[in-house]
Amino acid sequence: MATKVTSNGQVTVPKRVRNYLGFEPGTEVRFRRAADGSIVIERADGMRPPSRFAKVIGCAGPGPSTDEIMVMLRGET
């Protein structure tokens, strides 16, 4: 994803990045250099987006008990 720097030194953060990081108008951002020399953009308040796994925790319901699973695996009726 590429973007251009304006004559005022401003850049437009692409929409996919804004959505992923939860940037809204007025959100403060921080630029820092990572150990490998790359530049990282992050929220200044330290908030991170939830992982894709955190978003689905609890959506499947409780599921079968251990005893029910063992009956299914053994083929018992």
N, CA, C and O atoms as a Tripos MOL2 file, in Angstrom:
@<TRIPOS>MOLECULE
protein
  308   307    77     0     0
PROTEIN
NO_CHARGES

@<TRIPOS>ATOM
      1 N           0.8450   -1.1650    0.0000 N.3       1 MET1
      2 CA          0.0000    0.0000    0.0000 C.3       1 MET1
      3 C           0.8950    1.2350    0.0000 C.2       1 MET1
      4 O           1.6980    1.4190    0.9150 O.2       1 MET1
      5 N           0.7680    2.0440   -0.9760 N.am      2 ALA2
      6 CA          1.6030    3.2390   -1.0720 C.3       2 ALA2
      7 C           0.7340    4.4840   -0.9390 C.2       2 ALA2
      8 O          -0.4510    4.4680   -1.2710 O.2       2 ALA2
      9 N           1.3330    5.5460   -0.4550 N.am      3 THR3
     10 CA          0.6630    6.8360   -0.3480 C.3       3 THR3
     11 C           1.7220    7.9070   -0.5570 C.2       3 THR3
     12 O           2.9150    7.6260   -0.4460 O.2       3 THR3
     13 N           1.3070    9.1180   -0.8550 N.am      4 LYS4
     14 CA          2.2480   10.2030   -1.1240 C.3       4 LYS4
     15 C           2.3070   11.1710    0.0480 C.2       4 LYS4
     16 O           1.3360   11.3380    0.7860 O.2       4 LYS4
     17 N           3.4530   11.7990    0.2010 N.am      5 VAL5
     18 CA          3.6390   12.8430    1.2030 C.3       5 VAL5
     19 C           3.3190   14.1750    0.5330 C.2       5 VAL5
     20 O           3.7980   14.4510   -0.5670 O.2       5 VAL5
     21 N           2.5100   15.0000    1.1980 N.am      6 THR6
     22 CA          2.1760   16.3130    0.6480 C.3       6 THR6
     23 C           3.3280   17.2870    0.9040 C.2       6 THR6
     24 O           4.2860   16.9590    1.6050 O.2       6 THR6
     25 N           3.2230   18.4810    0.3330 N.am      7 SER7
     26 CA          4.2520   19.5010    0.5420 C.3       7 SER7
     27 C           4.3170   19.9420    2.0090 C.2       7 SER7
     28 O           5.3210   20.5080    2.4420 O.2       7 SER7
     29 N           3.2470   19.6840    2.7730 N.am      8 ASN8
     30 CA          3.2200   20.0070    4.1990 C.3       8 ASN8
     31 C           3.7350   18.8600    5.0610 C.2       8 ASN8
     32 O           3.7360   18.9590    6.2880 O.2       8 ASN8
     33 N           4.1780   17.7620    4.4240 N.am      9 GLY9
     34 CA          4.6840   16.6170    5.1770 C.3       9 GLY9
     35 C           3.5920   15.6970    5.6880 C.2       9 GLY9
     36 O           3.8440   14.8720    6.5670 O.2       9 GLY9
     37 N           2.3910   15.8220    5.1590 N.am     10 GLN10
     38 CA          1.2800   14.9920    5.6030 C.3      10 GLN10
     39 C           1.1100   13.7900    4.6830 C.2      10 GLN10
     40 O           1.4320   13.8440    3.4970 O.2      10 GLN10
     41 N           0.5990   12.7080    5.2550 N.am     11 VAL11
     42 CA          0.2780   11.5220    4.4640 C.3      11 VAL11
     43 C          -1.1430   11.1010    4.7970 C.2      11 VAL11
     44 O          -1.6440   11.3730    5.8890 O.2      11 VAL11
     45 N          -1.7800   10.4430    3.8580 N.am     12 THR12
     46 CA         -3.0940    9.8700    4.0980 C.3      12 THR12
     47 C          -2.8920    8.4160    4.4880 C.2      12 THR12
     48 O          -2.2800    7.6450    3.7480 O.2      12 THR12
     49 N          -3.4090    8.0470    5.6510 N.am     13 VAL13
     50 CA         -3.3300    6.6570    6.0930 C.3      13 VAL13
     51 C          -4.4210    5.8990    5.3430 C.2      13 VAL13
     52 O          -5.5910    6.2740    5.4280 O.2      13 VAL13
     53 N          -4.0670    4.8420    4.6100 N.am     14 PRO14
     54 CA         -5.0750    4.1040    3.8500 C.3      14 PRO14
     55 C          -6.2160    3.6020    4.7270 C.2      14 PRO14
     56 O          -6.0200    3.2690    5.8960 O.2      14 PRO14
     57 N          -7.4030    3.5550    4.1450 N.am     15 LYS15
     58 CA         -8.6100    3.1900    4.8870 C.3      15 LYS15
     59 C          -8.4750    1.8310    5.5770 C.2      15 LYS15
     60 O          -8.8980    1.6830    6.7240 O.2      15 LYS15
     61 N          -7.8940    0.8380    4.9000 N.am     16 ARG16
     62 CA         -7.7400   -0.4860    5.5220 C.3      16 ARG16
     63 C          -6.8950   -0.4080    6.7880 C.2      16 ARG16
     64 O          -7.1800   -1.0930    7.7700 O.2      16 ARG16
     65 N          -5.8610    0.4220    6.7690 N.am     17 VAL17
     66 CA         -5.0020    0.5800    7.9530 C.3      17 VAL17
     67 C          -5.7590    1.3270    9.0430 C.2      17 VAL17
     68 O          -5.6920    0.9520   10.2130 O.2      17 VAL17
     69 N          -6.4860    2.3940    8.6630 N.am     18 ARG18
     70 CA         -7.2780    3.1480    9.6520 C.3      18 ARG18
     71 C          -8.3010    2.2490   10.3180 C.2      18 ARG18
     72 O          -8.4710    2.2980   11.5360 O.2      18 ARG18
     73 N          -8.9860    1.4280    9.5340 N.am     19 ASN19
     74 CA         -9.9910    0.5250   10.0960 C.3      19 ASN19
     75 C          -9.3480   -0.4960   11.0190 C.2      19 ASN19
     76 O          -9.8570   -0.7590   12.1090 O.2      19 ASN19
     77 N          -8.2390   -1.0690   10.5910 N.am     20 TYR20
     78 CA         -7.5620   -2.0990   11.3820 C.3      20 TYR20
     79 C          -7.0880   -1.5500   12.7240 C.2      20 TYR20
     80 O          -7.2360   -2.2130   13.7510 O.2      20 TYR20
     81 N          -6.5190   -0.3440   12.7250 N.am     21 LEU21
     82 CA         -5.9910    0.2440   13.9540 C.3      21 LEU21
     83 C          -7.0330    1.0470   14.7260 C.2      21 LEU21
     84 O          -6.7560    1.5150   15.8300 O.2      21 LEU21
     85 N          -8.2160    1.2100   14.1650 N.am     22 GLY22
     86 CA         -9.2700    1.9590   14.8520 C.3      22 GLY22
     87 C          -9.0230    3.4550   14.8580 C.2      22 GLY22
     88 O          -9.4460    4.1490   15.7820 O.2      22 GLY22
     89 N          -8.3400    3.9630   13.8320 N.am     23 PHE23
     90 CA         -8.0940    5.4020   13.7370 C.3      23 PHE23
     91 C          -9.3790    6.1140   13.3730 C.2      23 PHE23
     92 O         -10.0620    5.7380   12.4200 O.2      23 PHE23
     93 N          -9.7040    7.1410   14.1320 N.am     24 GLU24
     94 CA        -10.8270    8.0180   13.8330 C.3      24 GLU24
     95 C         -10.2760    9.4320   13.8160 C.2      24 GLU24
     96 O          -9.1610    9.6540   14.2870 O.2      24 GLU24
     97 N         -11.0200   10.3930   13.2890 N.am     25 PRO25
     98 CA        -10.5210   11.7750   13.3020 C.3      25 PRO25
     99 C         -10.1410   12.1830   14.7330 C.2      25 PRO25
    100 O         -10.9120   12.0000   15.6750 O.2      25 PRO25
    101 N          -8.9580   12.7280   14.8640 N.am     26 GLY26
    102 CA         -8.4750   13.1540   16.1770 C.3      26 GLY26
    103 C          -7.6300   12.1220   16.9120 C.2      26 GLY26
    104 O          -7.0510   12.4370   17.9520 O.2      26 GLY26
    105 N          -7.5440   10.8970   16.3990 N.am     27 THR27
    106 CA         -6.7310    9.8640   17.0370 C.3      27 THR27
    107 C          -5.2620   10.2310   16.8890 C.2      27 THR27
    108 O          -4.7980   10.5390   15.7910 O.2      27 THR27
    109 N          -4.5360   10.1980   17.9930 N.am     28 GLU28
    110 CA         -3.0970   10.4770   17.9440 C.3      28 GLU28
    111 C          -2.3560    9.2160   17.5640 C.2      28 GLU28
    112 O          -2.6670    8.1280   18.0490 O.2      28 GLU28
    113 N          -1.3660    9.3690   16.6850 N.am     29 VAL29
    114 CA         -0.5650    8.2350   16.2430 C.3      29 VAL29
    115 C           0.8950    8.4730   16.5930 C.2      29 VAL29
    116 O           1.3330    9.6060   16.7960 O.2      29 VAL29
    117 N           1.6270    7.3850   16.6570 N.am     30 ARG30
    118 CA          3.0520    7.4530   16.9750 C.3      30 ARG30
    119 C           3.8080    6.6860   15.8860 C.2      30 ARG30
    120 O           3.3720    5.6250   15.4410 O.2      30 ARG30
    121 N           4.9270    7.2320   15.4760 N.am     31 PHE31
    122 CA          5.8300    6.5580   14.5540 C.3      31 PHE31
    123 C           7.0750    6.1960   15.3470 C.2      31 PHE31
    124 O           7.6220    7.0320   16.0660 O.2      31 PHE31
    125 N           7.5240    4.9520   15.2200 N.am     32 ARG32
    126 CA          8.7480    4.5440   15.9150 C.3      32 ARG32
    127 C           9.5480    3.6130   15.0180 C.2      32 ARG32
    128 O           9.0170    2.9680   14.1140 O.2      32 ARG32
    129 N          10.8380    3.5690   15.3000 N.am     33 ARG33
    130 CA         11.7100    2.6870   14.5340 C.3      33 ARG33
    131 C          11.8070    1.3530   15.2580 C.2      33 ARG33
    132 O          12.1170    1.3100   16.4490 O.2      33 ARG33
    133 N          11.5430    0.2710   14.5470 N.am     34 ALA34
    134 CA         11.6450   -1.0750   15.1120 C.3      34 ALA34
    135 C          13.1160   -1.5030   15.1190 C.2      34 ALA34
    136 O          13.9650   -0.8560   14.5060 O.2      34 ALA34
    137 N          13.3990   -2.5910   15.8150 N.am     35 ALA35
    138 CA         14.7740   -3.0860   15.9340 C.3      35 ALA35
    139 C          15.3960   -3.3960   14.5760 C.2      35 ALA35
    140 O          16.6090   -3.2760   14.4040 O.2      35 ALA35
    141 N          14.5690   -3.7940   13.6160 N.am     36 ASP36
    142 CA         15.1070   -4.1300   12.2930 C.3      36 ASP36
    143 C          15.2460   -2.9140   11.3820 C.2      36 ASP36
    144 O          15.6250   -3.0520   10.2190 O.2      36 ASP36
    145 N          14.9420   -1.7190   11.9040 N.am     37 GLY37
    146 CA         15.0840   -0.4870   11.1330 C.3      37 GLY37
    147 C          13.8190   -0.0310   10.4350 C.2      37 GLY37
    148 O          13.7730    1.0800    9.9070 O.2      37 GLY37
    149 N          12.7830   -0.8720   10.4210 N.am     38 SER38
    150 CA         11.5270   -0.4660    9.7900 C.3      38 SER38
    151 C          10.8020    0.5390   10.6750 C.2      38 SER38
    152 O          11.0670    0.6330   11.8740 O.2      38 SER38
    153 N           9.8930    1.2800   10.0780 N.am     39 ILE39
    154 CA          9.1110    2.2740   10.8060 C.3      39 ILE39
    155 C           7.7330    1.6930   11.0800 C.2      39 ILE39
    156 O           7.0980    1.1240   10.1920 O.2      39 ILE39
    157 N           7.2790    1.8420   12.3130 N.am     40 VAL40
    158 CA          5.9940    1.2960   12.7490 C.3      40 VAL40
    159 C           5.0670    2.4580   13.0890 C.2      40 VAL40
    160 O           5.4690    3.4040   13.7650 O.2      40 VAL40
    161 N           3.8220    2.3800   12.6150 N.am     41 ILE41
    162 CA          2.8040    3.3570   12.9920 C.3      41 ILE41
    163 C           1.8550    2.6690   13.9580 C.2      41 ILE41
    164 O           1.4110    1.5490   13.7070 O.2      41 ILE41
    165 N           1.5440    3.3380   15.0630 N.am     42 GLU42
    166 CA          0.6690    2.7530   16.0730 C.3      42 GLU42
    167 C          -0.1170    3.8550   16.7650 C.2      42 GLU42
    168 O           0.2050    5.0370   16.6520 O.2      42 GLU42
    169 N          -1.1360    3.4480   17.4710 N.am     43 ARG43
    170 CA         -1.9240    4.4080   18.2440 C.3      43 ARG43
    171 C          -1.0860    4.9270   19.3970 C.2      43 ARG43
    172 O          -0.3840    4.1520   20.0470 O.2      43 ARG43
    173 N          -1.1450    6.2190   19.6630 N.am     44 ALA44
    174 CA         -0.3730    6.8050   20.7540 C.3      44 ALA44
    175 C          -0.9110    6.3770   22.1110 C.2      44 ALA44
    176 O          -0.1720    6.3820   23.0950 O.2      44 ALA44
    177 N          -2.1950    6.0050   22.1820 N.am     45 ASP45
    178 CA         -2.7760    5.5920   23.4660 C.3      45 ASP45
    179 C          -2.4640    4.1370   23.8000 C.2      45 ASP45
    180 O          -2.8500    3.6510   24.8640 O.2      45 ASP45
    181 N          -1.7680    3.4370   22.9010 N.am     46 GLY46
    182 CA         -1.3540    2.0650   23.1680 C.3      46 GLY46
    183 C          -2.4170    1.0120   22.9260 C.2      46 GLY46
    184 O          -2.1340   -0.1790   23.0570 O.2      46 GLY46
    185 N          -3.6420    1.4160   22.5740 N.am     47 MET47
    186 CA         -4.6930    0.4290   22.3140 C.3      47 MET47
    187 C          -4.3400   -0.3560   21.0630 C.2      47 MET47
    188 O          -3.8220    0.1950   20.0930 O.2      47 MET47
    189 N          -4.6300   -1.6570   21.1000 N.am     48 ARG48
    190 CA         -4.3980   -2.5090   19.9450 C.3      48 ARG48
    191 C          -5.7070   -3.1310   19.5310 C.2      48 ARG48
    192 O          -6.5760   -3.3860   20.3650 O.2      48 ARG48
    193 N          -5.8510   -3.3760   18.2330 N.am     49 PRO49
    194 CA         -7.0820   -4.0390   17.7860 C.3      49 PRO49
    195 C          -7.1250   -5.4650   18.3220 C.2      49 PRO49
    196 O          -6.0790   -6.0890   18.5020 O.2      49 PRO49
    197 N          -8.3280   -5.9910   18.5790 N.am     50 PRO50
    198 CA         -8.4100   -7.3760   19.0480 C.3      50 PRO50
    199 C          -7.9150   -8.3260   17.9690 C.2      50 PRO50
    200 O          -8.0750   -8.0570   16.7780 O.2      50 PRO50
    201 N          -7.3170   -9.4310   18.3820 N.am     51 SER51
    202 CA         -6.8550  -10.4040   17.4000 C.3      51 SER51
    203 C          -8.0510  -11.0380   16.7100 C.2      51 SER51
    204 O          -9.1700  -10.9830   17.2190 O.2      51 SER51
    205 N          -7.8160  -11.6310   15.5690 N.am     52 ARG52
    206 CA         -8.9190  -12.2660   14.8560 C.3      52 ARG52
    207 C          -9.4860  -13.4300   15.6520 C.2      52 ARG52
    208 O         -10.6410  -13.8080   15.4550 O.2      52 ARG52
    209 N          -8.6900  -14.0040   16.5470 N.am     53 PHE53
    210 CA         -9.1640  -15.0970   17.3820 C.3      53 PHE53
    211 C         -10.0160  -14.5740   18.5380 C.2      53 PHE53
    212 O         -11.0090  -15.1990   18.9120 O.2      53 PHE53
    213 N          -9.6330  -13.4360   19.1000 N.am     54 ALA54
    214 CA        -10.3890  -12.8570   20.2080 C.3      54 ALA54
    215 C         -11.8080  -12.4940   19.7700 C.2      54 ALA54
    216 O         -12.7430  -12.5260   20.5710 O.2      54 ALA54
    217 N         -11.9550  -12.1510   18.4970 N.am     55 LYS55
    218 CA        -13.2700  -11.7610   17.9920 C.3      55 LYS55
    219 C         -14.2600  -12.9190   17.9780 C.2      55 LYS55
    220 O         -15.4670  -12.6790   18.0240 O.2      55 LYS55
    221 N         -13.7950  -14.1680   17.9160 N.am     56 VAL56
    222 CA        -14.6940  -15.3080   17.7890 C.3      56 VAL56
    223 C         -14.8240  -16.1370   19.0670 C.2      56 VAL56
    224 O         -15.5480  -17.1330   19.0870 O.2      56 VAL56
    225 N         -14.1350  -15.7390   20.1230 N.am     57 ILE57
    226 CA        -14.2260  -16.4940   21.3760 C.3      57 ILE57
    227 C         -15.6650  -16.4740   21.8760 C.2      57 ILE57
    228 O         -16.2720  -15.4100   21.9960 O.2      57 ILE57
    229 N         -16.2030  -17.6440   22.1640 N.am     58 GLY58
    230 CA        -17.5410  -17.7580   22.7270 C.3      58 GLY58
    231 C         -18.6680  -17.7710   21.7190 C.2      58 GLY58
    232 O         -19.8320  -17.8420   22.1130 O.2      58 GLY58
    233 N         -18.3670  -17.7060   20.4330 N.am     59 CYS59
    234 CA        -19.4580  -17.6420   19.4520 C.3      59 CYS59
    235 C         -20.0160  -19.0200   19.1080 C.2      59 CYS59
    236 O         -21.0940  -19.1050   18.5220 O.2      59 CYS59
    237 N         -19.3210  -20.0940   19.4510 N.am     60 ALA60
    238 CA        -19.7820  -21.4290   19.0820 C.3      60 ALA60
    239 C         -20.6630  -22.0700   20.1480 C.2      60 ALA60
    240 O         -21.2490  -23.1220   19.8910 O.2      60 ALA60
    241 N         -20.7740  -21.4940   21.3000 N.am     61 GLY61
    242 CA        -21.5700  -22.0780   22.3710 C.3      61 GLY61
    243 C         -20.7570  -23.0760   23.1740 C.2      61 GLY61
    244 O         -19.5780  -23.2840   22.8880 O.2      61 GLY61
    245 N         -21.3620  -23.6900   24.1690 N.am     62 PRO62
    246 CA        -20.6100  -24.5640   25.0650 C.3      62 PRO62
    247 C         -20.1490  -25.8730   24.4500 C.2      62 PRO62
    248 O         -19.1150  -26.3950   24.8650 O.2      62 PRO62
    249 N         -20.8570  -26.4210   23.4940 N.am     63 GLY63
    250 CA        -20.4580  -27.6750   22.8760 C.3      63 GLY63
    251 C         -20.7420  -28.8710   23.7740 C.2      63 GLY63
    252 O         -21.2500  -28.7210   24.8850 O.2      63 GLY63
    253 N         -20.4070  -30.0670   23.2790 N.am     64 PRO64
    254 CA        -20.6850  -31.2870   24.0510 C.3      64 PRO64
    255 C         -19.7190  -31.4470   25.2230 C.2      64 PRO64
    256 O         -18.6110  -30.9090   25.2150 O.2      64 PRO64
    257 N         -20.1610  -32.1950   26.2220 N.am     65 SER65
    258 CA        -19.2990  -32.4760   27.3710 C.3      65 SER65
    259 C         -18.2640  -33.5290   26.9920 C.2      65 SER65
    260 O         -18.3630  -34.1510   25.9350 O.2      65 SER65
    261 N         -17.2830  -33.7240   27.8460 N.am     66 THR66
    262 CA        -16.2620  -34.7400   27.6050 C.3      66 THR66
    263 C         -16.8870  -36.1210   27.4940 C.2      66 THR66
    264 O         -16.5160  -36.9020   26.6180 O.2      66 THR66
    265 N         -17.8260  -36.4250   28.3670 N.am     67 ASP67
    266 CA        -18.4890  -37.7330   28.3210 C.3      67 ASP67
    267 C         -19.2270  -37.9330   26.9990 C.2      67 ASP67
    268 O         -19.1840  -39.0230   26.4270 O.2      67 ASP67
    269 N         -19.9040  -36.8940   26.5070 N.am     68 GLU68
    270 CA        -20.6180  -36.9980   25.2390 C.3      68 GLU68
    271 C         -19.6420  -37.2200   24.0790 C.2      68 GLU68
    272 O         -19.9300  -37.9910   23.1650 O.2      68 GLU68
    273 N         -18.5140  -36.5580   24.1170 N.am     69 ILE69
    274 CA        -17.5000  -36.7290   23.0660 C.3      69 ILE69
    275 C         -16.9650  -38.1660   23.0940 C.2      69 ILE69
    276 O         -16.8020  -38.7850   22.0430 O.2      69 ILE69
    277 N         -16.6950  -38.6920   24.2750 N.am     70 MET70
    278 CA        -16.1740  -40.0500   24.3910 C.3      70 MET70
    279 C         -17.1790  -41.0760   23.8420 C.2      70 MET70
    280 O         -16.7820  -42.0410   23.1890 O.2      70 MET70
    281 N         -18.4650  -40.8720   24.1010 N.am     71 VAL71
    282 CA        -19.5050  -41.7680   23.5720 C.3      71 VAL71
    283 C         -19.4980  -41.7150   22.0450 C.2      71 VAL71
    284 O         -19.5940  -42.7520   21.3880 O.2      71 VAL71
    285 N         -19.3850  -40.5120   21.4780 N.am     72 MET72
    286 CA        -19.3560  -40.3840   20.0130 C.3      72 MET72
    287 C         -18.1230  -41.0690   19.4310 C.2      72 MET72
    288 O         -18.2280  -41.7590   18.4170 O.2      72 MET72
    289 N         -16.9710  -40.8920   20.0460 N.am     73 LEU73
    290 CA        -15.7360  -41.4770   19.5370 C.3      73 LEU73
    291 C         -15.7330  -42.9980   19.6190 C.2      73 LEU73
    292 O         -15.1810  -43.6740   18.7510 O.2      73 LEU73
    293 N         -16.3380  -43.5180   20.6420 N.am     74 ARG74
    294 CA        -16.3700  -44.9750   20.8320 C.3      74 ARG74
    295 C         -17.4590  -45.6460   20.0130 C.2      74 ARG74
    296 O         -17.4750  -46.8690   19.8740 O.2      74 ARG74
    297 N         -18.3640  -44.8510   19.4750 N.am     75 GLY75
    298 CA        -19.4500  -45.4130   18.6840 C.3      75 GLY75
    299 C         -20.5380  -46.0430   19.5320 C.2      75 GLY75
    300 O         -21.3300  -46.8360   19.0240 O.2      75 GLY75
    301 N         -20.5920  -45.7140   20.7920 N.am     76 GLU76
    302 CA        -21.6210  -46.2550   21.6800 C.3      76 GLU76
    303 C         -22.9430  -45.5560   21.4190 C.2      76 GLU76
    304 O         -22.9790  -44.4040   20.9870 O.2      76 GLU76
    305 N         -24.0020  -46.2540   21.6810 N.am     77 THR77
    306 CA        -25.3210  -45.6440   21.4860 C.3      77 THR77
    307 C         -26.0890  -45.5830   22.7850 C.2      77 THR77
    308 O         -27.2210  -45.0990   22.8110 O.2      77 THR77
@<TRIPOS>BOND
     1     1     2 1
     2     2     3 1
     3     3     4 2
     4     3     5 am
     5     5     6 1
     6     6     7 1
     7     7     8 2
     8     7     9 am
     9     9    10 1
    10    10    11 1
    11    11    12 2
    12    11    13 am
    13    13    14 1
    14    14    15 1
    15    15    16 2
    16    15    17 am
    17    17    18 1
    18    18    19 1
    19    19    20 2
    20    19    21 am
    21    21    22 1
    22    22    23 1
    23    23    24 2
    24    23    25 am
    25    25    26 1
    26    26    27 1
    27    27    28 2
    28    27    29 am
    29    29    30 1
    30    30    31 1
    31    31    32 2
    32    31    33 am
    33    33    34 1
    34    34    35 1
    35    35    36 2
    36    35    37 am
    37    37    38 1
    38    38    39 1
    39    39    40 2
    40    39    41 am
    41    41    42 1
    42    42    43 1
    43    43    44 2
    44    43    45 am
    45    45    46 1
    46    46    47 1
    47    47    48 2
    48    47    49 am
    49    49    50 1
    50    50    51 1
    51    51    52 2
    52    51    53 am
    53    53    54 1
    54    54    55 1
    55    55    56 2
    56    55    57 am
    57    57    58 1
    58    58    59 1
    59    59    60 2
    60    59    61 am
    61    61    62 1
    62    62    63 1
    63    63    64 2
    64    63    65 am
    65    65    66 1
    66    66    67 1
    67    67    68 2
    68    67    69 am
    69    69    70 1
    70    70    71 1
    71    71    72 2
    72    71    73 am
    73    73    74 1
    74    74    75 1
    75    75    76 2
    76    75    77 am
    77    77    78 1
    78    78    79 1
    79    79    80 2
    80    79    81 am
    81    81    82 1
    82    82    83 1
    83    83    84 2
    84    83    85 am
    85    85    86 1
    86    86    87 1
    87    87    88 2
    88    87    89 am
    89    89    90 1
    90    90    91 1
    91    91    92 2
    92    91    93 am
    93    93    94 1
    94    94    95 1
    95    95    96 2
    96    95    97 am
    97    97    98 1
    98    98    99 1
    99    99   100 2
   100    99   101 am
   101   101   102 1
   102   102   103 1
   103   103   104 2
   104   103   105 am
   105   105   106 1
   106   106   107 1
   107   107   108 2
   108   107   109 am
   109   109   110 1
   110   110   111 1
   111   111   112 2
   112   111   113 am
   113   113   114 1
   114   114   115 1
   115   115   116 2
   116   115   117 am
   117   117   118 1
   118   118   119 1
   119   119   120 2
   120   119   121 am
   121   121   122 1
   122   122   123 1
   123   123   124 2
   124   123   125 am
   125   125   126 1
   126   126   127 1
   127   127   128 2
   128   127   129 am
   129   129   130 1
   130   130   131 1
   131   131   132 2
   132   131   133 am
   133   133   134 1
   134   134   135 1
   135   135   136 2
   136   135   137 am
   137   137   138 1
   138   138   139 1
   139   139   140 2
   140   139   141 am
   141   141   142 1
   142   142   143 1
   143   143   144 2
   144   143   145 am
   145   145   146 1
   146   146   147 1
   147   147   148 2
   148   147   149 am
   149   149   150 1
   150   150   151 1
   151   151   152 2
   152   151   153 am
   153   153   154 1
   154   154   155 1
   155   155   156 2
   156   155   157 am
   157   157   158 1
   158   158   159 1
   159   159   160 2
   160   159   161 am
   161   161   162 1
   162   162   163 1
   163   163   164 2
   164   163   165 am
   165   165   166 1
   166   166   167 1
   167   167   168 2
   168   167   169 am
   169   169   170 1
   170   170   171 1
   171   171   172 2
   172   171   173 am
   173   173   174 1
   174   174   175 1
   175   175   176 2
   176   175   177 am
   177   177   178 1
   178   178   179 1
   179   179   180 2
   180   179   181 am
   181   181   182 1
   182   182   183 1
   183   183   184 2
   184   183   185 am
   185   185   186 1
   186   186   187 1
   187   187   188 2
   188   187   189 am
   189   189   190 1
   190   190   191 1
   191   191   192 2
   192   191   193 am
   193   193   194 1
   194   194   195 1
   195   195   196 2
   196   195   197 am
   197   197   198 1
   198   198   199 1
   199   199   200 2
   200   199   201 am
   201   201   202 1
   202   202   203 1
   203   203   204 2
   204   203   205 am
   205   205   206 1
   206   206   207 1
   207   207   208 2
   208   207   209 am
   209   209   210 1
   210   210   211 1
   211   211   212 2
   212   211   213 am
   213   213   214 1
   214   214   215 1
   215   215   216 2
   216   215   217 am
   217   217   218 1
   218   218   219 1
   219   219   220 2
   220   219   221 am
   221   221   222 1
   222   222   223 1
   223   223   224 2
   224   223   225 am
   225   225   226 1
   226   226   227 1
   227   227   228 2
   228   227   229 am
   229   229   230 1
   230   230   231 1
   231   231   232 2
   232   231   233 am
   233   233   234 1
   234   234   235 1
   235   235   236 2
   236   235   237 am
   237   237   238 1
   238   238   239 1
   239   239   240 2
   240   239   241 am
   241   241   242 1
   242   242   243 1
   243   243   244 2
   244   243   245 am
   245   245   246 1
   246   246   247 1
   247   247   248 2
   248   247   249 am
   249   249   250 1
   250   250   251 1
   251   251   252 2
   252   251   253 am
   253   253   254 1
   254   254   255 1
   255   255   256 2
   256   255   257 am
   257   257   258 1
   258   258   259 1
   259   259   260 2
   260   259   261 am
   261   261   262 1
   262   262   263 1
   263   263   264 2
   264   263   265 am
   265   265   266 1
   266   266   267 1
   267   267   268 2
   268   267   269 am
   269   269   270 1
   270   270   271 1
   271   271   272 2
   272   271   273 am
   273   273   274 1
   274   274   275 1
   275   275   276 2
   276   275   277 am
   277   277   278 1
   278   278   279 1
   279   279   280 2
   280   279   281 am
   281   281   282 1
   282   282   283 1
   283   283   284 2
   284   283   285 am
   285   285   286 1
   286   286   287 1
   287   287   288 2
   288   287   289 am
   289   289   290 1
   290   290   291 1
   291   291   292 2
   292   291   293 am
   293   293   294 1
   294   294   295 1
   295   295   296 2
   296   295   297 am
   297   297   298 1
   298   298   299 1
   299   299   300 2
   300   299   301 am
   301   301   302 1
   302   302   303 1
   303   303   304 2
   304   303   305 am
   305   305   306 1
   306   306   307 1
   307   307   308 2
@<TRIPOS>SUBSTRUCTURE
     1 MET1         2 RESIDUE 1 A MET
     2 ALA2         6 RESIDUE 1 A ALA
     3 THR3        10 RESIDUE 1 A THR
     4 LYS4        14 RESIDUE 1 A LYS
     5 VAL5        18 RESIDUE 1 A VAL
     6 THR6        22 RESIDUE 1 A THR
     7 SER7        26 RESIDUE 1 A SER
     8 ASN8        30 RESIDUE 1 A ASN
     9 GLY9        34 RESIDUE 1 A GLY
    10 GLN10       38 RESIDUE 1 A GLN
    11 VAL11       42 RESIDUE 1 A VAL
    12 THR12       46 RESIDUE 1 A THR
    13 VAL13       50 RESIDUE 1 A VAL
    14 PRO14       54 RESIDUE 1 A PRO
    15 LYS15       58 RESIDUE 1 A LYS
    16 ARG16       62 RESIDUE 1 A ARG
    17 VAL17       66 RESIDUE 1 A VAL
    18 ARG18       70 RESIDUE 1 A ARG
    19 ASN19       74 RESIDUE 1 A ASN
    20 TYR20       78 RESIDUE 1 A TYR
    21 LEU21       82 RESIDUE 1 A LEU
    22 GLY22       86 RESIDUE 1 A GLY
    23 PHE23       90 RESIDUE 1 A PHE
    24 GLU24       94 RESIDUE 1 A GLU
    25 PRO25       98 RESIDUE 1 A PRO
    26 GLY26      102 RESIDUE 1 A GLY
    27 THR27      106 RESIDUE 1 A THR
    28 GLU28      110 RESIDUE 1 A GLU
    29 VAL29      114 RESIDUE 1 A VAL
    30 ARG30      118 RESIDUE 1 A ARG
    31 PHE31      122 RESIDUE 1 A PHE
    32 ARG32      126 RESIDUE 1 A ARG
    33 ARG33      130 RESIDUE 1 A ARG
    34 ALA34      134 RESIDUE 1 A ALA
    35 ALA35      138 RESIDUE 1 A ALA
    36 ASP36      142 RESIDUE 1 A ASP
    37 GLY37      146 RESIDUE 1 A GLY
    38 SER38      150 RESIDUE 1 A SER
    39 ILE39      154 RESIDUE 1 A ILE
    40 VAL40      158 RESIDUE 1 A VAL
    41 ILE41      162 RESIDUE 1 A ILE
    42 GLU42      166 RESIDUE 1 A GLU
    43 ARG43      170 RESIDUE 1 A ARG
    44 ALA44      174 RESIDUE 1 A ALA
    45 ASP45      178 RESIDUE 1 A ASP
    46 GLY46      182 RESIDUE 1 A GLY
    47 MET47      186 RESIDUE 1 A MET
    48 ARG48      190 RESIDUE 1 A ARG
    49 PRO49      194 RESIDUE 1 A PRO
    50 PRO50      198 RESIDUE 1 A PRO
    51 SER51      202 RESIDUE 1 A SER
    52 ARG52      206 RESIDUE 1 A ARG
    53 PHE53      210 RESIDUE 1 A PHE
    54 ALA54      214 RESIDUE 1 A ALA
    55 LYS55      218 RESIDUE 1 A LYS
    56 VAL56      222 RESIDUE 1 A VAL
    57 ILE57      226 RESIDUE 1 A ILE
    58 GLY58      230 RESIDUE 1 A GLY
    59 CYS59      234 RESIDUE 1 A CYS
    60 ALA60      238 RESIDUE 1 A ALA
    61 GLY61      242 RESIDUE 1 A GLY
    62 PRO62      246 RESIDUE 1 A PRO
    63 GLY63      250 RESIDUE 1 A GLY
    64 PRO64      254 RESIDUE 1 A PRO
    65 SER65      258 RESIDUE 1 A SER
    66 THR66      262 RESIDUE 1 A THR
    67 ASP67      266 RESIDUE 1 A ASP
    68 GLU68      270 RESIDUE 1 A GLU
    69 ILE69      274 RESIDUE 1 A ILE
    70 MET70      278 RESIDUE 1 A MET
    71 VAL71      282 RESIDUE 1 A VAL
    72 MET72      286 RESIDUE 1 A MET
    73 LEU73      290 RESIDUE 1 A LEU
    74 ARG74      294 RESIDUE 1 A ARG
    75 GLY75      298 RESIDUE 1 A GLY
    76 GLU76      302 RESIDUE 1 A GLU
    77 THR77      306 RESIDUE 1 A THR
